């Protein structure tokens, strides 16, 4: 019979001798103990979990007669049962032993826990005792420390008067030497003890100030003389140390001089020597920035108040170097060249403020922003007070010169445009009646508008806005910007654009003129382009300067008035130009259209598809449509083309009403209208095309058979027309007076 331990024997590689997977290794000792010894989680000898099925299978396999039938040994169920019973008893015994062992270990654990708890209690008691001892020791230390402090105070109270007495004795000794007139002490005769001598003489100088002059005038003068001599020696020593670059010696001397009246002179010497050889480049602003940066790194190692010394250096640079440089640059061109003066002022002020921004990084005290602003103001205040007057005066003269140069290049003498009540009355009459009030001007196609002139004016104004932004006080900025804007409006919008519009209006010929040069559309195109540039500068350069001030509404209102005034004149000019176009078409039709075109003598030999008048009118219209499209943009193109199309339709309609039409002549009229309709398609305006479609349908009444007149008149395109219009076209037929036609139409 296999023992429990034998069931767990494993072969090499962790498998049993039968090739089945093993559960644990044989550990030695008694079989029962070896079976379960060291098997965590139910596994024996290894970390695999205990599997009951495998355990039973292994037991059966080890038992003789436990195999299947037909094997080497016959299956013996009784023997297998007996093996199971014995094995169960064996396991029960093992369980009891293990249980007893567990109980024993639990008892041992409980005992050790009690002993440990007892030991912890004893340690806590010892800790409490030690804590009490520490408290007592701390109280004792505090008591001793209090006594020591009290003793120290007492010693200090005794020692301080003693030290003062000793110091007073020494000072009296030195004072006696000044009284005797002979300085014998080593401290005054030894140059290496200048620091101690300076301390003594500084105190004697303070004492001498309290002595009466009548009794101690001589000794006071001697002390003052020695005070001055030592002060000069210290300053000289500081100067020499600075030249040698001995920072530590400079720091020592500066600390001694701190209590002397000449300390400020020491600082002045330092500032003066710092600037020696500092301005070697052509750019004084860059040199000043480098100088201040170098001194900023050094001054903290020398002086106890570095921010004061650095601030004094910056003040010296601004008030002496920069101010003299700015004055030299500006004064020479202030009265002779305003343009150069403004450019120099803007450049110098910009570079000065940029330098100030760099200096803001340094420690200059509490309110360095105000300090630097005052320095800048002290340099430029005399130039900024009247800046805007110089700016506006220069801008006016420059703008006037640009315009005059342009008109001179055109050999044009500007005519004065009248203003006031009479001119306004003329303008209103002209707008309502399109009557030319006053003589027409022949400009030979010149628009008197120049983008080059406009760009120059805008560039000058842009520079003025930039200078205004930089040089104006924040409280004056909106007002100054508005003044510049009014100059731009005066010279660009009024003197140039408005003058060109007035000249263009005066140059538009009357509607009955022949072969007139209709160049006003060129004026419209250029004025539109120029105003876009004006509007862009308004938004880009003026708006940021006035956006948060009451001047914004004033500028917007002025801009609105200018726009409305120009649009009114543009509308007037376009309307009169359209009238001229229609007048030109009338001349073409009157000159080219013949009565025989629509009532030919030989009805059978008509070869043309449309009349010569139609060809020339369509060619003229197409040319004008293309010109309108090139001269305008946006919805303005459609608006003007629709107005031209409506007038064009009215002209053709009225023109056709003047003739009588034979059958073949009616066909020619239909061909002409078809060509007009084809021309109207170029307008790309639905309403205009609809008008010519209707006109084409009306022309069909000229050729339709009398029996079909009512049917044609009730068609889709003619049904909504007034009967009088239909009748007027039927009356144009050469056969209208026949009783048969009148009867059919009635």
Secondary structure by P-SEA (a helix, b strand, c coil): cccccccccccccccccccccccccccccccccccccccccccccccccccaaaaaaaaaaaccccccccccccccaaaaaaaaaaaaaaaaaaaaaaaaaaaaaaaaaaaaaaaaaaaaaaaaaaaaaaaaaaaaaaaaaaaaaaaaaaaaaaaaaaaaaaaaaaaaaaaaaaaaaaaaccccccccccccaaaaaaaaaaaaaaaaaaccccccaaaaaaaaaaaaaaaaaaaaaaaaaaaacaaaaaaaaaaaaccccaaaaaaaaaaaaaaccccccccaaaaaaaaaaaaaaccccccccaaaaaaaaaaaaaacaaaaaaaaaccccccccaaaaaaaaaaaaaaaaaaaaaaccccccccaaaaaaaaaaaaccccccaaaaaaaaaaaaaaaaaaaaaaaaaccccccccccaaaaaaaaaaaaccccccccccccccccccaaaaaaaaaaaaaaaaaaaccccccaaaaaaaaaaaaaaaccccccaaaaaaaaaaacccccccccccaaaaaaaaaaaaaaaaaaaaacccccccccccaaaaaaaaaaaaaaaaaaaaaaaaaaaaaaaaaaaaaaaaaccccccccccccccccccccaaaaaaaaaaaaaaaaaaaacccaaaaaaaaaaaaaaaaaaaaaaaaccccaaaaaaaaaaaaaaaaaaaaaccaaaaaaaaaaaaaaaaacccccaaaaaaaccccccccaaaaaaaaaaccccccaaaaaaac
